[in-house]
Amino acid sequence: MTLRSYNRREFLGRAIASGTGAAFAMNSLSWAADQPAGKTGKAAKLSTPKAEKIGWRICCQLYTFRDRSFYEALEVIVGMGLRRVEPAFFLPLSKEQPNLKTGESLPPDKRREMKQRMNDLGISMPTYYAPIEGDKDAYRKIFDFAKEMEVETLVAEPPPEVFETLDGLCQEYRINLAVHNHPEGPGSKYWNPDTLLKACEGRSSRIGACPDTGHWVRSGLDTLESLKKYQKRIITVHLKDAAESGKRDSRDVPLGTGKASYSAILRQLYDWKWRGVMTVEYEHQSPQLVQEVSQCVSFVEDFAANVKK
């Protein structure tokens, strides 16, 4: 998500239109392994078996398909051969009820409905982009929701002064916190990797990073050197490439075609034997959205298929 998108309240009153960029780019993916059918019997093909084999679990950030509701986006994600989603707390659950958001604000019956819909499609929710800010009284509600939805890692941008409280909750709930970065600018706390490293000093291994490589490009940083600073603190990754370095409004491009040095990034993660959830997030909206997201997925799968030890 861009820093502009982080001022998310603009989304709360917006009706979600469906159908933009809905032409599936099925031929751009290599279908290889069957996803077990959900309870409805609907089967999906896994498009990333090679990545899975080396321990990279590919996920999709819901912000990618913010032009539609969560339920509509799930159908697209399944059609692309992915089996994981990272919801964002400010995006709508369904087009019929756009005021209901995919997060802890949902009433119990809608939480059950959300979880059942994912189960039926064979989709899991290992990560959740959560509104963890300065209000400590709200934290337990977020962690309760995450536990109910079987979330492994919360992705957020909390202020450094609350890390001690959050670390305690992470231990209690056995849920990780991965801190995300936006591009350099007002309100962007963690655009510089050194800031997060300092905030993590003395914290448990459940507190770490969710590096957004595209935002590093927009901040004019060297992506590989920034990644190396985090190393063992990396919990999950937002896979993103951008066209121009040092330009905050640089558009997303398919992985490997921008300035993020993506082959080198994946190689470094592989050499570290890093294992975890890799979340594709694509911010540029266009009629070719699904095709371009599919290219990102294919890039990771092709790397995994051809990497040499």
Salt bridges, closest charged atoms under 4 A:
GLU10 OE1 - ARG4 NH2 3.72
GLU10 OE1 - ARG14 NH2 3.22
ASP34 OD1 - LYS45 NZ 2.69
GLU52 OE2 - ARG84 NH1 2.76
ASP67 OD2 - ARG68 NH2 2.87
GLU75 OE1 - LYS42 NZ 2.74
GLU86 OE2 - HIS238 NE2 2.91
GLU113 OE1 - LYS110 NZ 3.27
GLU148 OE1 - ARG111 NH1 3.03
GLU150 OE2 - LYS115 NZ 3.07
GLU152 OE1 - ARG57 NH2 2.94
GLU157 OE2 - HIS180 ND1 3.12
GLU157 OE2 - HIS182 ND1 2.76
GLU172 OE2 - ARG140 NH1 2.80
ASP194 OD1 - LYS229 NZ 3.24
ASP212 OD2 - HIS180 NE2 3.01
ASP212 OD2 - HIS215 NE2 3.55
ASP212 OD2 - HIS238 ND1 3.78
ASP212 OD2 - LYS240 NZ 2.69
GLU225 OE2 - LYS228 NZ 3.64
GLU244 OE2 - LYS247 NZ 3.41
ASP252 OD1 - ARG218 NH2 2.21
ASP271 OD1 - ARG267 NH2 2.89
GLU281 OE1 - HIS238 ND1 3.31
GLU281 OE1 - LYS240 NZ 2.97
GLU283 OE2 - HIS215 NE2 3.47
GLU283 OE2 - LYS240 NZ 2.68
GLU292 OE1 - ARG251 NH2 3.18
